[in-house]
């Protein structure tokens, strides 16, 4: 058990937390303050109140500027002032905590544009789903993205654990357990392709998890209020490829 937080890294606390989360999510769906916010959301950046398709196009245009070293000049003072009364980001991005991947840079975005959720291995834990729900309900964000990357150390650790049966120290088993579903049904001709295949499968699984997350995200997807896509960041080129549109 961790002496700081009292958490025992086993499956049971996660199961309990998931049950608590489900109850909380249902409550959030009918919470008056959130429902009120949904219909009266602040739009300090009118240019961000766009369709899911337009939001994806805008992200990819930003990535193209990043590739061409043509980033827009930032006026942080004006941006901070415009955002004093709220935020309406046009995309919510779940990305790995890896320091080589910085969503604000790689999409050449401004303050108030991206709702960033970061966790090693970019998986949709209950708290991550809740964060996306907040972005959709409260901030009217039209596009959700799961953004993995090449050579992901968290995915590699999960693979290594599965191969060797070695127990990781501390809380690290929580990461390996969360990524473990991506290891199932992965068949590759060459061992050197295994990591890349699992990284892609992990993105695919978490896109599906978000699209099916009831009772909020699944309804928003069905009504076309939002779109959930999966992308892969390429470390060498800086390009984001949309693998799961
Ligand atoms: Zn990573």
Boltz pocket constraint, residues with backbone or C-beta under 6 A from the ligand:
constraints:
  - pocket:
      binder: B
      contacts: [[A, 96], [A, 97], [A, 98], [A, 120], [A, 121], [A, 149], [A, 151], [A, 152], [A, 153], [A, 154], [A, 155]]
      max_distance: 6.0
